[in-house]
């Protein structure tokens, strides 16, 4: 059988599922006990007690019918009233009801009425609402007869007490179990928050607590986080050494080229070699800048993203680029980011947009759980089958993008994508429906 539909109605959170595991068996047990015990057991007991009382009621009605006159009937009713401890009124005082009456929650009352009706079809009315007593009305040869007796004679007293006690104990044990369960789930939630924060480049203080399995998972997470941090630090130290080692020979090459005699035969070759050295320096600087992960440097802050985006767009406008912020929410949109890293990502996206197009537009669109910053241009765009390749480091898509507007080393989109991942988000490339070029969508979690 296909139970896929069941997934849409079941709770998705750990608390909800744990509560369902606790409550569902309790409710099932209560229903089974209610049906098997209360409905069957109390129903049989009520039938037996009502059947025993029915014989006395039949005797009273027969004596009232057999009396020759009302006075004799009343005399016999007095004797039976004292002997059977009943309340007998002949004739019945007041108006006689025309139908039966019981309280809504009086479940055994249904059995009482059914048993009495089956034994005495001529009963006019049965009232089970009068202060814990049963009152019957029937017609006799000497007028209407009213019979009243305690309710406890035909049904077990307070049968709902078992159900109330069962529900109370079940609720109490469920609450106690939930409190214990919450203490067990809290370490899992703390581990999830620490892992989520680390995925966004944040380091939260975390100490393994809870059950043995949760502690083991927490220790494994801490060891993994420490290994990743050590690898990042080792790479930074290694790249610092590479930076020093590579810049020294480049400096010697520049110095050597500057000391060469400038004659007409070697002038063009020297200048070409100087350009190569300069390009090598730019390439090394870009490589080191990307590999040092400047995108994830600095401390994360909770800021309003609107002023930062407006400032980056304003800087691009002052630089002479046609960039505009076309859509932004009027109210503040707070997000936890590293401002310097996010600024660099936006500058890279806007720089690519104005390099390969003549116009760029920026859109700030908050969603329920994410923030989307879209940079669109009117350039040639990137084919769909090469967009993933464009996010790789040192990738230049010469056939797709116009290379006459500037030269780069293919790190702009890669750095922006790395910054987005460092914040727990992503960078997606698409086609601009408004300008017809590339649409770079920077997605950040709120």
C-alpha positions as CSV (number, residue, x, y, z in Angstrom):
1,X,0.0,0.0,0.0
2,X,1.1,3.6,-0.7
3,X,1.3,5.7,2.4
4,X,3.0,8.7,0.9
5,X,0.0,10.9,1.8
6,X,0.7,10.1,5.4
7,X,4.0,12.0,5.3
8,X,2.1,15.3,4.7
9,X,0.0,15.1,7.8
10,X,2.7,13.7,10.2
11,X,4.8,16.2,12.2
12,X,8.2,17.0,10.7
13,X,10.0,18.2,13.8
14,X,11.7,15.9,16.3
15,X,9.6,17.2,19.2
16,X,6.3,16.6,17.3
17,X,7.3,13.1,16.3
18,X,8.5,12.2,19.8
19,X,5.2,13.5,21.2
20,X,3.3,11.5,18.7
21,X,5.3,8.4,19.8
22,X,4.3,9.1,23.4
23,X,0.7,10.1,22.9
24,X,-0.5,7.6,20.3
25,X,0.1,4.4,22.4
26,X,-1.6,6.1,25.4
27,X,-4.6,7.1,23.4
28,X,-4.8,3.7,21.8
29,X,-4.7,2.0,25.2
30,X,-7.4,4.3,26.5
31,X,-9.7,3.6,23.6
32,X,-9.2,-0.2,23.9
33,X,-9.9,-0.1,27.7
34,X,-12.9,2.2,27.2
35,X,-14.5,-0.1,24.6
36,X,-13.6,-3.4,26.1
37,X,-14.0,-2.6,29.8
38,X,-16.4,0.4,30.2
39,X,-18.7,-0.4,27.3
40,X,-18.9,-4.1,27.8
41,X,-18.4,-4.6,31.5
42,X,-20.4,-1.7,32.8
43,X,-23.1,-2.4,30.2
44,X,-23.5,-5.9,31.5
45,X,-23.5,-4.8,35.1
46,X,-26.1,-2.2,34.4
47,X,-28.3,-4.7,32.6
48,X,-28.2,-7.1,35.5
49,X,-28.9,-4.4,38.1
50,X,-31.7,-2.9,36.1
51,X,-33.1,-6.3,35.5
52,X,-33.2,-7.0,39.2
53,X,-34.9,-3.6,39.8
54,X,-37.3,-4.3,37.0
55,X,-38.9,-7.2,38.9
56,X,-39.8,-4.9,41.8
57,X,-41.2,-2.3,39.5
58,X,-43.4,-5.0,37.8
59,X,-44.7,-6.0,41.3
60,X,-45.6,-2.5,42.2
61,X,-47.5,-2.0,38.9
62,X,-49.4,-5.3,39.3
63,X,-50.5,-4.3,42.8
64,X,-51.7,-0.9,41.6
65,X,-53.6,-2.5,38.7
66,X,-55.2,-5.2,40.9
67,X,-56.6,-2.9,43.5
68,X,-60.4,-2.4,43.2
69,X,-60.3,1.3,43.9
70,X,-57.9,4.2,44.3
71,X,-57.9,4.1,48.2
72,X,-57.0,0.4,48.2
73,X,-54.3,1.0,45.6
74,X,-52.8,3.9,47.7
75,X,-52.8,1.7,50.8
76,X,-50.9,-1.1,49.0
77,X,-48.5,1.5,47.6
78,X,-47.8,2.7,51.1
79,X,-47.0,-0.8,52.2
80,X,-44.7,-1.5,49.2
81,X,-43.1,1.9,49.6
82,X,-42.0,1.0,53.2
83,X,-41.0,-2.6,52.3
84,X,-39.1,-1.8,49.1
85,X,-37.8,1.6,50.1
86,X,-39.3,3.2,47.0
87,X,-41.0,6.6,46.5
88,X,-44.5,5.7,45.1
89,X,-47.0,8.5,44.2
90,X,-50.5,7.4,43.1
91,X,-51.8,9.5,41.4
92,X,-48.6,11.1,40.2
93,X,-48.3,14.8,41.1
94,X,-47.9,17.4,38.5
95,X,-47.9,17.0,34.7
96,X,-46.7,13.7,33.3
97,X,-43.7,14.0,30.9
98,X,-44.1,12.8,27.4
99,X,-40.6,11.5,26.7
100,X,-37.4,10.2,28.3
101,X,-34.7,12.5,29.6
102,X,-31.0,11.8,30.4
103,X,-27.8,13.8,30.6
104,X,-25.5,13.8,27.5
105,X,-22.6,12.3,29.3
106,X,-24.8,9.6,31.0
107,X,-23.5,6.6,29.0
108,X,-25.0,3.9,31.3
109,X,-28.3,5.7,31.1
110,X,-28.8,4.4,27.6
111,X,-28.6,0.8,28.9
112,X,-31.0,1.6,31.8
113,X,-33.6,3.0,29.5
114,X,-33.3,0.2,27.0
115,X,-33.6,-2.5,29.7
116,X,-36.6,-0.8,31.3
117,X,-38.4,-0.2,28.0
118,X,-37.9,-3.8,27.0
119,X,-39.4,-5.1,30.3
120,X,-42.1,-2.5,30.5
121,X,-43.3,-1.3,27.1
122,X,-46.2,0.6,28.7
123,X,-43.9,3.1,30.5
124,X,-44.8,6.7,29.7
125,X,-41.5,8.4,30.5
126,X,-38.2,7.8,32.2
127,X,-36.2,10.7,33.9
128,X,-32.5,10.2,34.8
129,X,-31.7,13.8,35.3
130,X,-33.2,14.4,38.8
131,X,-30.3,14.5,41.3
132,X,-29.0,10.9,41.2
133,X,-32.4,9.2,41.1
134,X,-34.6,7.4,38.6
135,X,-38.2,8.4,38.1
136,X,-40.7,6.4,36.1
137,X,-44.3,7.3,35.0
138,X,-46.8,4.6,34.0
139,X,-50.5,4.4,33.7
140,X,-52.5,2.0,35.9
141,X,-56.2,1.1,36.4
142,X,-56.3,3.8,39.2
143,X,-54.4,6.6,37.4
144,X,-50.8,7.7,36.8
145,X,-48.2,6.1,39.0
146,X,-44.9,7.7,39.7
147,X,-42.0,5.5,40.9
148,X,-38.7,7.0,42.2
149,X,-35.6,5.2,43.5
150,X,-31.9,5.9,43.8
151,X,-29.8,5.7,40.6
152,X,-27.3,3.5,42.3
153,X,-29.8,0.6,42.3
154,X,-29.7,0.2,38.5
155,X,-26.1,1.2,37.5
156,X,-22.7,1.2,39.1
157,X,-22.1,4.4,41.0
158,X,-19.8,6.9,39.3
159,X,-18.7,4.7,36.4
160,X,-16.9,7.6,34.9
161,X,-14.4,7.7,37.7
162,X,-12.3,4.9,36.1
163,X,-12.2,6.8,32.8
164,X,-11.3,10.1,34.6
165,X,-8.6,8.4,36.7
166,X,-7.2,6.6,33.6
167,X,-7.1,9.9,31.6
168,X,-5.5,11.8,34.5
169,X,-2.8,9.2,35.1
170,X,-2.1,9.0,31.3
171,X,-1.8,12.8,31.0
172,X,0.4,12.9,34.1
173,X,2.7,10.2,32.8
174,X,2.8,11.7,29.3
175,X,3.9,15.1,30.8
176,X,6.6,13.4,32.9
177,X,7.8,11.4,29.8
178,X,7.8,14.6,27.7
179,X,10.0,16.4,30.3
180,X,12.5,13.5,30.2
181,X,12.3,13.4,26.5
182,X,12.9,17.1,26.1
183,X,16.1,16.8,28.2
184,X,17.2,14.1,25.8
185,X,16.3,16.1,22.7
186,X,17.9,19.4,23.8
187,X,21.5,18.1,23.3
188,X,20.6,17.0,19.7
189,X,19.2,20.5,19.0
190,X,22.4,22.1,20.4
191,X,24.5,19.9,18.2
192,X,22.3,20.8,15.2
193,X,22.7,24.5,15.9
194,X,26.5,24.2,16.3
195,X,26.8,22.2,13.1
196,X,24.6,24.8,11.2
197,X,26.6,27.7,12.6
198,X,29.9,26.0,11.6
199,X,28.5,25.5,8.0
200,X,28.0,29.3,8.0
201,X,31.5,30.0,9.2
202,X,30.6,30.6,12.8
203,X,32.1,28.9,15.8
204,X,29.6,28.3,18.6
205,X,30.6,27.1,22.0
206,X,29.5,23.4,22.3
207,X,30.0,20.7,24.9
208,X,28.7,17.2,24.3
209,X,25.9,16.3,26.7
210,X,23.0,13.9,26.7
211,X,22.9,10.2,26.0
212,X,26.0,8.2,25.1
213,X,25.1,8.2,21.4
214,X,24.5,11.9,21.4
215,X,27.8,12.5,23.2
216,X,29.6,10.3,20.7
217,X,28.1,12.3,17.8
218,X,29.0,15.6,19.6
219,X,32.6,14.5,20.1
220,X,32.9,13.4,16.5
221,X,31.6,16.8,15.4
222,X,34.1,18.6,17.6
223,X,37.0,16.5,16.3
224,X,35.9,17.1,12.7
225,X,35.6,20.9,13.3
226,X,39.0,21.0,14.8
227,X,40.5,19.1,11.9
228,X,39.0,21.4,9.4
229,X,40.2,24.5,11.3
230,X,43.7,23.0,11.5
231,X,43.7,22.3,7.8
232,X,42.6,25.8,7.0
233,X,45.3,27.3,9.3
234,X,48.0,25.0,7.8
235,X,46.9,26.1,4.3
236,X,47.1,29.7,5.3
237,X,50.6,29.3,6.7
238,X,51.7,27.4,3.7
239,X,50.3,30.0,1.3
240,X,52.1,32.7,3.4
241,X,55.3,31.0,2.7
242,X,54.5,30.5,-1.0
243,X,53.7,34.2,-1.2
244,X,57.1,35.1,0.2
245,X,58.9,32.6,-1.9
246,X,57.2,33.6,-5.2
247,X,57.4,37.3,-4.7
248,X,61.2,37.2,-4.1
249,X,62.1,35.7,-7.5
250,X,59.6,38.0,-9.2
251,X,61.2,40.9,-7.6
252,X,64.6,39.7,-8.8
253,X,63.2,39.3,-12.3
254,X,61.8,42.8,-12.3
255,X,65.1,44.2,-11.0
256,X,67.1,42.3,-13.6
257,X,64.8,43.4,-16.4
258,X,65.1,47.0,-15.3
259,X,68.9,46.8,-15.4
260,X,69.1,45.5,-19.0
261,X,70.4,48.0,-21.5
262,X,67.6,49.6,-23.5
263,X,68.6,49.4,-27.2
264,X,66.3,49.2,-30.1
265,X,66.9,45.5,-30.7
266,X,66.0,44.3,-27.1
267,X,63.5,47.1,-26.1
268,X,60.4,45.3,-27.3
269,X,61.5,41.9,-25.8
270,X,62.2,43.5,-22.4
271,X,58.9,45.2,-22.3
272,X,57.1,42.0,-23.3
273,X,59.0,40.2,-20.5
274,X,58.0,42.9,-18.0
275,X,54.4,42.5,-19.0
276,X,54.7,38.7,-18.4
277,X,56.2,39.3,-15.0
278,X,53.4,41.7,-14.1
279,X,50.8,39.2,-15.3
280,X,52.4,36.6,-13.2
281,X,52.3,38.8,-10.2
282,X,48.6,39.5,-10.7
283,X,47.9,35.8,-11.1
284,X,49.8,35.0,-7.9
285,X,48.0,37.7,-6.0
286,X,44.6,36.5,-7.2
287,X,45.4,32.9,-6.4
288,X,46.6,33.8,-2.9
289,X,43.6,36.0,-2.3
290,X,41.2,33.2,-3.3
291,X,43.1,30.4,-1.5
292,X,43.4,32.3,1.8
293,X,39.6,32.3,2.0
294,X,39.2,36.0,2.6
295,X,35.6,35.3,2.0
296,X,35.2,33.7,5.4
297,X,37.5,36.0,7.4
298,X,36.2,38.3,10.1
299,X,33.4,38.0,12.6
300,X,29.8,37.6,11.6
301,X,27.4,40.4,12.5
302,X,23.7,40.9,12.5
303,X,23.1,43.9,10.2
304,X,20.5,45.5,8.0
305,X,21.5,44.4,4.5
306,X,19.8,47.3,2.8
307,X,22.4,50.1,3.6
308,X,25.3,47.7,2.6
309,X,23.8,46.9,-0.8
310,X,23.0,50.6,-1.3
311,X,26.6,51.6,-0.5
312,X,28.1,49.0,-2.8
313,X,25.8,50.2,-5.7
314,X,26.8,53.8,-4.9
315,X,30.5,53.0,-5.0
316,X,30.0,51.4,-8.4
317,X,28.1,54.5,-9.6
318,X,30.9,56.8,-8.4
319,X,33.3,54.7,-10.4
320,X,31.4,55.6,-13.6
321,X,29.4,52.4,-14.0
322,X,25.8,52.3,-14.9
323,X,24.5,50.4,-11.9
324,X,21.1,50.9,-10.1
325,X,19.2,49.4,-7.3
326,X,15.8,48.8,-8.9
327,X,14.0,47.0,-6.1
328,X,14.5,46.9,-2.3
329,X,12.1,46.4,0.7
330,X,11.1,49.5,2.6
331,X,11.5,47.9,6.0
332,X,14.9,46.7,7.4
333,X,16.1,43.2,6.5
334,X,18.5,41.8,9.2
335,X,20.8,39.0,8.3
336,X,23.9,37.5,10.0
337,X,26.8,38.0,7.6
338,X,30.5,39.1,7.4
339,X,30.1,42.6,6.0
340,X,33.5,42.8,4.3
341,X,33.2,39.4,2.7
342,X,29.6,40.1,1.5
343,X,30.7,43.5,0.2
344,X,33.5,41.8,-1.8
345,X,31.0,39.2,-3.3
346,X,28.7,42.0,-4.4
347,X,31.5,44.0,-5.9
348,X,32.7,41.0,-7.9
349,X,29.2,40.4,-9.2
350,X,28.6,44.0,-10.1
351,X,32.2,44.2,-11.6
352,X,31.5,41.2,-13.8
353,X,28.1,42.7,-14.9
354,X,29.5,46.1,-16.0
355,X,32.6,44.4,-17.6
356,X,30.6,42.2,-19.9
357,X,27.6,44.5,-20.3
358,X,26.7,48.2,-20.4
359,X,24.1,48.2,-17.7
360,X,23.6,46.4,-14.4
361,X,20.6,46.3,-12.1
362,X,20.5,45.0,-8.5
363,X,17.4,43.6,-6.8
364,X,17.1,42.9,-3.1
365,X,14.3,40.4,-2.5
366,X,13.7,38.9,1.0
367,X,11.7,35.6,1.3
368,X,10.3,33.7,4.2
369,X,13.6,32.0,5.1
370,X,16.2,33.4,2.7
371,X,17.4,36.7,1.2
372,X,18.1,37.0,-2.5
373,X,20.4,39.6,-4.0
374,X,20.1,39.5,-7.8
375,X,22.6,41.3,-10.1
376,X,21.4,41.4,-13.7
377,X,23.2,42.8,-16.8
378,X,22.5,43.2,-20.5
379,X,25.6,41.3,-21.7
380,X,25.8,38.1,-23.7
381,X,25.1,35.9,-20.7
382,X,26.3,32.4,-20.1
383,X,24.9,29.3,-21.7
384,X,23.0,27.0,-19.3
385,X,25.3,24.1,-19.9
386,X,28.4,26.2,-18.9
387,X,27.0,28.0,-15.8
388,X,28.3,25.4,-13.4
389,X,31.7,25.6,-15.1
390,X,31.7,29.4,-14.7
391,X,31.7,29.0,-10.9
392,X,35.0,27.1,-10.8
393,X,38.2,29.0,-10.0
394,X,40.3,30.3,-12.9
395,X,37.6,29.6,-15.5
396,X,37.2,32.0,-18.3
397,X,34.4,31.4,-20.8
398,X,35.8,33.3,-23.8
399,X,33.1,32.2,-26.3
400,X,30.3,33.2,-23.9
401,X,31.5,36.4,-22.4
402,X,32.9,39.5,-24.1
403,X,36.6,39.7,-23.4
404,X,37.0,43.2,-24.9
405,X,35.7,44.9,-21.8
406,X,38.5,43.8,-19.5
407,X,40.8,41.0,-18.5
408,X,40.6,38.8,-15.4
409,X,41.9,35.5,-14.1
410,X,38.5,33.8,-13.7
411,X,38.0,34.2,-10.0
412,X,35.2,36.7,-9.6
413,X,32.3,34.3,-9.7
414,X,34.3,31.6,-7.8
415,X,35.0,34.0,-4.9
416,X,31.4,35.1,-4.8
417,X,30.2,31.5,-4.7
418,X,32.7,30.7,-2.0
419,X,31.5,33.7,0.1
420,X,27.9,32.5,-0.3
421,X,28.7,29.0,0.8
422,X,30.7,30.4,3.7
423,X,27.4,32.1,4.9
424,X,25.4,28.9,4.4
425,X,23.9,30.1,1.1
426,X,24.6,29.7,-2.6
427,X,25.2,31.5,-5.9
428,X,23.0,30.6,-8.8
429,X,23.4,31.8,-12.4
430,X,20.5,32.3,-14.7
431,X,19.1,34.4,-17.5
432,X,17.9,37.9,-16.9
433,X,14.3,38.3,-18.0
434,X,14.5,42.1,-17.7
435,X,17.8,42.9,-19.4
436,X,18.4,39.7,-21.4
437,X,21.9,39.0,-20.0
438,X,23.2,37.1,-17.0
439,X,21.3,37.1,-13.7
440,X,23.6,36.2,-10.7
441,X,21.5,35.4,-7.7
442,X,23.2,35.5,-4.3
443,X,21.1,33.5,-1.8
444,X,21.7,34.0,2.0
445,X,19.8,32.4,4.8
446,X,17.8,34.6,7.2
